[in-house]
């Protein structure tokens, strides 16, 4: 009889986009409270997980150079945390195929950690519900819980308060990073001004793409001004996106330096991406779509 095939678990770590981001306060412990509309894109990293006696991580892919595969990597820290939380004596061989840029404001490391937690729950057959997994994820980073959720959400607090957002259209996007890593901690440290509640108007249910673009244009990302001061290339990216035909909105995501342009349809986004690559061959440019409904 042929040997049984080795079980392999595959997980997708989708790019997280903050369509807006309000910093609403600062807690006594130094953490900032946020209010942000978050969606997830088709563009993603990919993880494969196999049974193994110990935990290990191998990384490959176009954006993998320089990324550590040791305990500094959030994927391995997430795996170790789950192993200890559930008293698991088994290990796993994890292979990360990296496509998202590092330290780029689109949740790459957090999405990878979330995918590792989901995949190991399946690989190890753990009776761990989503809420407990998100609690574990919150110890690893503020974006891990929403990346575990993986659907459009309003994210508040320090990332632990998640409310589903339904009825959004699919969003054709061009993501652009000028090739600069920007540490989230540095951006928050450069943040100044008074904090207050998010002053966005309610979004009408079932709004189409153009109405959503108008609604978003009245919103903002509070981290964009300090990020632009730290990395002026962000301003150049936003200007380049806003100047493209069909661009409905250009904004920075998260703490940067990745920015997105929202377009009327996927064809316009792909054409814009081709043009940007010709004009700025040193930039990371990727057309994609953010899903309005769970996939």
PyMOL commands that set and color helices and strands:
alter all, ss='L'
color gray80, all
select helices_A, chain A and resi 74-85+108-123+130-138+144-149+184-189+209-217+224-230+233-242+266-279
alter helices_A, ss='H'
color red, helices_A
select strands_A, chain A and resi 8-26+32-52+55-60+91-97+153-157+161-164+171-177+247-252+259-263+284-290
alter strands_A, ss='S'
color yellow, strands_A
deselect
rebuild
show_as cartoon
